[in-house]
Every structure is written in C-alpha cells, then in structure tokens.
Amino acid sequence: IAECISHELGHTLGLHHQSTAAETYYGGSGTGETGWAPIMGVSYYKNLTQWAKGEYAGATNKEDAYAVMLKQGLSPVADDHGNTIATASNMTSSVANGLNNLSASGVISTPNDIDMLAFNAGAGTVTLAAVAAPLSANLDIALQLLDASGKVIATSNAVDTLGTTITANI
C-alpha cells in the first residue's frame, strides 16, 4: 500500500514512470533484503525502494525525482541531526546489566543527508548497530565511526542487509 501511495503521489507531483526500453514500469534489480526498485517503476516486489533519476542500466527516464518534487513545492523533511562533528546529536544512554546502551533514531530525507551522532566513551570495545525500517525501507545504511578529530576508525556497509554493524577498539 505504501509503495502504491508513494508512486501515485509521485504522479501528482509531476513524476513519470521509471522505465527501460523493455519495461514500461522498471521492476528493479537484486533479490532478498537488498533487492532495489525505483518508486516510479514497479516497486511492490522489492524491499529497498527509492526515488530515482534513472541511475540503472537501460533507463529511459532520467528525471531527478527530488528536483521535480521540489519544483512542485514539496520540500524534504527538516534535517533531524547535524551533518558535522560540531553539530552531531548526542545519543541517548541507558545502563542495563552493566553495559552502557546507546540509542538514537533518525530520518535520511534526501540522498545527500548525513546524520551525525555522538557519544563519549573510554578505551575499550564498542559495537554499534544501525537498523533500517522493517517494511518498505528506503535506505541501505552505511556507518562510519569517527574519533573526535574526524579520523575514521571503522566503516561498515553490509552487502546482504540494509542495516549494518561496526565493532571496534577505541
């Protein structure tokens, strides 16, 4: 239902079908959790769906969905977390069974949105997990763990799942 509503809303905002020479409604690619399709194609049968601009092989429609929707007056959701270390949002901390558990949630509203989250920690092992929405996810998550100066400590972008996990010694 969510895919149908998103697709039809796209038409009301001036978007056209994502297609190829062989498919009027492009059905996407891949399988399983990371199978992908454009919302303006036929995205009912893929787990990962996104507004697209013809960035797949054989695309016959290269309109930028975000640019078209913006021109029609639909602005993205306001950014919920900063994009830099200086503007990062602090994660919520709770202690259970002697472990400090951190949590945060957010929305990636455009292809260029970055959500920076911060926490304080002493030396030791840290494990961070990011989970995508359970249904109709529109995001394949990649994580980077940075130190306070911005140096990358670890990265993770799982191939077969939309979420990902980092374990690192800090």
Disulfide bonds with the S-S distance in Angstrom:
none
